[in-house]
Amino acid sequence: MSFKRSIAPDLPHSAESALLRRCSLLLDEIYTATDKLEYDLKQCENIVDATEKGKFHKDLIIPDMKSLRKATDELEGIVGKDYWPFPTYPEIMHSVKY
C-alpha cells in the first residue's frame, strides 16, 4: 500500500503509481543493460587482434552503452536532482576546461 493511500485513501494515486512503475521499468532496463555491457567488456578482454577488437566495440560495446545511456537519461529526467547520485550531462559538459 502506498503512503499516500495509507493516509488519504480517498485521494487518487494513479499518477504516483504510473511514475513508480516507469521508474521501476527503467531501473530494470539499466540493470539488464549494465549486466550486458559488463559481460561484453569481459569477452572483449580475450580479443587480441586490434581490428577484431574494434569491430567488437562497434558491434556490441557501443550499442550496449547506447542502450544503457537511453534508460539512464530518461530516469535522470524523472528523479529529482537532489536524489540523482551522478553528475548530469550539463554538469559534465560545463566542467570541461578548455
ZIQUI-V753234 format. One record per helix or strand of 2 or more residues. SS is the DSSP state (H for helix, E for strand). FROM is the first residue (numbers start at 1). LEN is the number of residues. If there is no record, write none. Layout:
BEGIN
ss:SS from:FROM len:LEN
ss:SS from:FROM len:LEN
END
This chain:
BEGIN
ss:H from:3 len:5
ss:H from:14 len:31
ss:H from:50 len:29
ss:H from:81 len:3
ss:H from:89 len:7
END
